[in-house]
Every structure is written in structure tokens, then in C-alpha cells.
């Protein structure tokens, strides 16, 4: 999985690259403030916030057919769901306008902002160039259903498969379950498999009953062999296999309904 473990935290590389880029922009701004005796931290903060809001707003508009029916999810800012191009454009535009408003040369504010943008592009391009992730297919690992009957995971092959690695104690796993349940009920052309990691049948059954979830294909992976096989160091993780059994995408962390819809559209593209 494209992630890194920092103590108890597991963070995806794209999110880590974004954090590093924002930090780099503020480091440059701090250095530039001391060198040129100009105030940059406050306007840079405003430009970055404007970029995030703009990127989120454009993504919501692009996926309005989903957010129209779930308007509160627009505010779930911790989920993936931003337009990078729009966010960068809005942040740069805000920097120019803030420079005019404060009657300061825009280059003072654009320098740290562009540093962050260039670093972000460089890190993502470098990760893509040097990635040596092997091709994964649906493994023949045996999991167990809630009646303790063995079930090879690759028995689901033949049409697209979505495998969700989850646990009842995991808050983002619990939050995304209704989204996955709705997708499972709507897409009978795709197998959804909910592979619980490391828990007992009683714990899983009690959780499903308490939450009123009518999930199909809930299986137990008590030795967490699937997480080990795919290098998933945190949960939830959602794996997307095409009809040939090849892994075509993976999502680390809570998946939104709009992002899940995208994945399902691309799964056999």
C-alpha cells in the first residue's frame, strides 16, 4: 500500500506529500519574512485555506448528483474529495488578490506558495516513477464466513470485486459502512466482500446487529492474512479488483460515497 507508518499513525503517501508541501511553503514564508521584513504568514494561511475550500467546492460540484442526496457529506473534509487543479488555481488567485489588498508585491507571497506547489508535483511524480509495487491479484487466501465455513477469497472472481478490510473497533470503518452497504445493494454486478480483521464471529455478529447492517459476504480473517498480503498497516482499506481478478485501485482510510462511485465506474475501465 502507498502509505507510511509514523508511530501509531498510518498515513497515505498523497496525504503525506500534501502535508510536507504545505509545511515547506510556511518554512519559506518564515524565511522570507525575516529576509524582506514583510508579513506573509497570515496571508499565506488565508491563501491555503482558500485553496482547500475551492478544491472542495469544485469537487462537490463535479459530483453534485451524489452530494445532492447527502448534503452533510460536503462538510466531511477529512475524506478524500478535492480537485487539485482547482485548489491550486484558487490559492494562487487568492495570493494575487491578497497582495493587491495589502499593497505588497505579490512575488513575496507567491514565492512560498509556488514552492509548495512545485514540491507537491515533484513528490507525486517521483513516487510514480520509482514505485515498484508488484501487480496484485485476488489471492487464494481462505477466509471464513460467520458460520465458520471456509471460503477461498478467489472464489469471488469472475466479476469485479471490492474487498473492504475493517474492524468493529475502527471509527472510520464504522462511518463508511452505510456507504458501502448502499453500494452493495445498488450494484449486483460487483461482489462486495467485507473481510473483518482479527475479530471473533460473536463480536462481528453483535456489531452488525447493533448497527442494523444487512451486509452480504461478511467474512473473517482472524490472522489478518489479507492485511499482511497487501501491506495494509491501518484500517479501513478498500481494494478494487476488475473482472480478471487484477487489483486496479486501493483506497486507504474512510471512503466517501462520491469517491466510491468514481472507483466503481473505473473498476473495469
C-alpha positions as CSV (number, residue, x, y, z in Angstrom):
1,X,0.0,0.0,0.0
2,X,1.2,3.6,-0.7
3,X,1.4,4.6,2.9
4,X,3.9,5.2,5.7
5,X,3.8,4.4,9.4
6,X,4.7,7.1,11.8
7,X,4.5,5.5,15.3
8,X,0.8,4.8,15.8
9,X,-0.2,6.8,12.7
10,X,-0.6,5.4,9.3
11,X,-0.8,8.0,6.5
12,X,-1.2,7.6,2.8
13,X,1.7,9.0,0.6
14,X,-0.5,11.5,-1.2
15,X,-1.7,13.0,2.1
16,X,1.9,13.0,3.4
17,X,3.1,14.8,0.3
18,X,0.4,17.4,0.8
19,X,1.4,18.0,4.4
20,X,5.1,18.3,3.5
21,X,4.3,20.7,0.7
22,X,2.2,23.0,3.0
23,X,4.9,22.9,5.7
24,X,7.5,23.8,3.1
25,X,5.5,26.8,1.9
26,X,5.3,28.1,5.5
27,X,9.0,27.5,6.1
28,X,9.9,29.5,3.0
29,X,7.4,32.2,4.1
30,X,9.0,32.4,7.5
31,X,12.5,32.7,6.0
32,X,11.2,35.4,3.5
33,X,9.6,37.4,6.3
34,X,12.9,37.7,8.2
35,X,14.9,38.5,5.0
36,X,12.5,41.0,3.5
37,X,10.7,42.3,6.6
38,X,7.2,41.6,5.2
39,X,4.3,39.8,6.9
40,X,3.5,36.6,5.0
41,X,2.2,34.0,7.4
42,X,-1.3,35.4,7.7
43,X,-2.0,36.0,4.0
44,X,-0.4,32.6,3.1
45,X,-2.7,30.9,5.6
46,X,-5.7,32.7,4.0
47,X,-4.5,31.6,0.5
48,X,-4.0,28.0,1.5
49,X,-7.4,27.8,3.2
50,X,-9.0,29.4,0.2
51,X,-7.3,26.7,-2.0
52,X,-8.7,23.9,0.1
53,X,-12.2,25.4,0.1
54,X,-12.0,26.0,-3.7
55,X,-10.8,22.5,-4.3
56,X,-13.5,21.0,-2.2
57,X,-16.2,23.2,-3.8
58,X,-15.3,22.2,-7.3
59,X,-15.2,18.5,-6.4
60,X,-18.7,18.8,-4.9
61,X,-20.0,20.5,-8.0
62,X,-18.4,17.8,-10.2
63,X,-20.2,15.1,-8.1
64,X,-23.3,17.0,-7.3
65,X,-25.6,14.1,-8.3
66,X,-24.2,12.3,-5.2
67,X,-23.9,15.3,-2.8
68,X,-27.4,16.5,-3.6
69,X,-28.8,13.5,-1.8
70,X,-26.2,13.6,1.0
71,X,-25.6,17.3,1.6
72,X,-24.0,16.9,5.0
73,X,-21.1,14.9,3.4
74,X,-19.9,18.2,1.8
75,X,-18.6,19.0,5.3
76,X,-16.7,15.8,5.7
77,X,-13.4,17.5,5.0
78,X,-11.3,14.7,6.3
79,X,-12.4,12.4,3.5
80,X,-10.8,12.4,0.0
81,X,-12.7,14.6,-2.3
82,X,-10.8,17.7,-3.6
83,X,-9.9,19.0,-7.1
84,X,-6.2,19.5,-7.0
85,X,-6.1,21.8,-10.1
86,X,-8.9,24.0,-8.7
87,X,-7.3,24.2,-5.3
88,X,-4.0,25.3,-6.7
89,X,-5.7,27.8,-9.0
90,X,-7.8,29.3,-6.2
91,X,-4.8,29.5,-3.8
92,X,-2.7,31.4,-6.5
93,X,-5.6,33.7,-7.3
94,X,-6.1,34.4,-3.6
95,X,-2.4,35.2,-3.2
96,X,-2.5,37.7,-6.0
97,X,-5.6,39.4,-4.6
98,X,-4.2,39.5,-1.1
99,X,-1.0,41.0,-2.4
100,X,-3.0,43.8,-4.1
101,X,-5.2,44.3,-1.0
102,X,-2.2,44.6,1.3
103,X,-0.3,46.7,-1.2
104,X,2.6,44.3,-1.0
105,X,4.5,42.8,-4.0
106,X,2.7,39.6,-5.0
107,X,6.1,37.9,-5.5
108,X,6.6,37.8,-1.7
109,X,3.5,35.7,-1.3
110,X,3.7,33.7,-4.5
111,X,7.3,32.5,-3.8
112,X,6.4,30.3,-0.8
113,X,3.1,29.2,-2.4
114,X,4.8,28.2,-5.6
115,X,7.5,26.3,-3.6
116,X,4.8,24.2,-2.0
117,X,3.1,23.6,-5.4
118,X,6.3,22.6,-7.1
119,X,7.3,20.3,-4.2
120,X,3.9,18.6,-4.3
121,X,4.2,18.0,-8.0
122,X,7.7,16.7,-7.6
123,X,6.9,14.3,-4.8
124,X,3.9,12.8,-6.7
125,X,5.8,12.4,-9.9
126,X,8.8,10.9,-8.1
127,X,6.6,8.4,-6.3
128,X,5.0,7.4,-9.6
129,X,8.4,7.0,-11.3
130,X,10.1,5.0,-8.6
131,X,7.1,2.9,-7.5
132,X,7.9,-0.8,-7.8
133,X,4.6,-2.1,-6.4
134,X,4.1,-5.6,-7.9
135,X,0.9,-6.5,-9.6
136,X,-1.6,-7.9,-7.2
137,X,-4.4,-10.3,-8.0
138,X,-7.2,-11.7,-5.8
139,X,-5.3,-14.1,-3.5
140,X,-6.4,-17.7,-2.8
141,X,-6.3,-16.9,0.9
142,X,-9.0,-18.8,2.8
143,X,-11.3,-16.7,4.9
144,X,-14.3,-17.9,7.0
145,X,-18.0,-16.9,6.9
146,X,-19.9,-16.2,10.0
147,X,-20.9,-19.8,10.3
148,X,-17.2,-20.7,10.4
149,X,-17.2,-22.3,6.9
150,X,-14.0,-21.9,4.8
151,X,-14.2,-19.7,1.8
152,X,-11.3,-19.0,-0.7
153,X,-11.3,-15.3,-1.5
154,X,-10.6,-16.0,-5.1
155,X,-13.9,-17.8,-5.4
156,X,-15.5,-14.4,-5.9
157,X,-13.5,-13.9,-9.1
158,X,-15.4,-13.7,-12.4
159,X,-16.8,-10.2,-12.0
160,X,-15.4,-7.1,-10.3
161,X,-14.7,-7.5,-6.6
162,X,-14.5,-4.9,-3.8
163,X,-12.7,-6.1,-0.7
164,X,-13.0,-4.0,2.4
165,X,-10.6,-4.7,5.3
166,X,-12.2,-3.5,8.5
167,X,-12.7,-4.0,12.3
168,X,-15.5,-3.1,14.6
169,X,-13.2,-1.0,16.9
170,X,-12.2,1.2,14.0
171,X,-14.2,4.5,13.9
172,X,-13.7,5.3,10.2
173,X,-14.6,1.7,9.3
174,X,-17.9,2.2,11.1
175,X,-18.6,5.5,9.5
176,X,-18.1,4.2,6.0
177,X,-20.2,1.0,6.4
178,X,-23.5,2.6,5.4
179,X,-21.9,3.9,2.2
180,X,-20.6,0.5,1.3
181,X,-23.9,-1.2,2.3
182,X,-25.8,1.2,-0.1
183,X,-23.3,0.5,-2.9
184,X,-23.7,-3.3,-2.4
185,X,-27.5,-3.1,-2.6
186,X,-27.3,-1.0,-5.8
187,X,-24.5,-2.8,-7.7
188,X,-25.3,-6.5,-8.1
189,X,-22.8,-6.6,-10.9
190,X,-20.0,-6.3,-8.4
191,X,-19.1,-8.6,-5.5
192,X,-18.6,-6.7,-2.2
193,X,-16.6,-8.6,0.4
194,X,-16.3,-7.3,4.0
195,X,-13.2,-9.0,5.4
196,X,-13.0,-8.4,9.2
197,X,-9.5,-8.4,10.5
198,X,-8.7,-10.3,13.7
199,X,-12.0,-10.4,15.5
200,X,-14.3,-13.2,16.6
201,X,-17.6,-14.2,15.0
202,X,-19.5,-13.1,18.1
203,X,-18.0,-9.6,18.0
204,X,-18.8,-9.2,14.3
205,X,-22.3,-10.5,14.6
206,X,-23.1,-8.3,17.6
207,X,-21.8,-5.2,15.7
208,X,-23.9,-5.9,12.6
209,X,-27.0,-6.5,14.7
210,X,-26.5,-3.4,16.8
211,X,-25.9,-1.2,13.8
212,X,-28.8,-2.7,11.8
213,X,-26.5,-3.5,8.8
214,X,-27.7,-6.0,6.3
215,X,-24.3,-6.7,4.6
216,X,-23.7,-9.7,2.5
217,X,-20.3,-11.6,2.2
218,X,-19.1,-10.7,5.6
219,X,-16.1,-12.9,6.2
220,X,-13.5,-13.4,9.0
221,X,-9.7,-13.1,8.5
222,X,-8.7,-13.7,12.1
223,X,-5.0,-14.0,11.4
224,X,-5.1,-10.7,9.3
225,X,-3.5,-12.5,6.4
226,X,-5.1,-10.2,3.8
227,X,-3.7,-7.1,5.6
228,X,-0.3,-8.7,5.6
229,X,-0.5,-9.8,2.0
230,X,-1.4,-6.3,0.7
231,X,0.8,-4.4,3.2
232,X,-2.1,-2.7,4.8
233,X,-0.8,-1.2,8.0
234,X,-4.0,0.6,9.0
235,X,-7.8,0.4,8.5
236,X,-10.0,0.7,6.7
237,X,-8.6,-0.3,3.4
238,X,-10.7,-0.9,0.3
239,X,-9.3,-2.9,-2.6
240,X,-10.8,-2.8,-6.1
241,X,-10.3,-5.8,-8.4
242,X,-11.5,-6.0,-12.0
243,X,-13.3,-8.9,-13.5
244,X,-10.0,-10.5,-14.4
245,X,-9.1,-10.6,-10.7
246,X,-6.4,-7.9,-11.0
247,X,-6.0,-5.1,-8.4
248,X,-6.7,-1.8,-10.2
249,X,-7.1,0.5,-7.2
250,X,-6.8,0.8,-3.4
251,X,-8.2,3.3,-1.0
252,X,-6.7,3.8,2.4
253,X,-8.9,5.4,5.0
254,X,-12.6,6.2,5.1
255,X,-14.1,6.3,1.6
256,X,-16.9,8.8,0.7
257,X,-19.9,7.9,-1.4
258,X,-18.8,10.2,-4.2
259,X,-15.2,8.7,-4.2
260,X,-16.6,5.2,-4.1
261,X,-18.8,5.9,-7.1
262,X,-15.7,7.0,-9.0
263,X,-13.8,3.8,-8.1
264,X,-16.8,1.7,-9.2
265,X,-17.0,3.5,-12.5
266,X,-13.3,2.9,-13.2
267,X,-13.1,-0.7,-11.9
268,X,-13.4,-2.3,-15.3
269,X,-12.5,0.7,-17.4
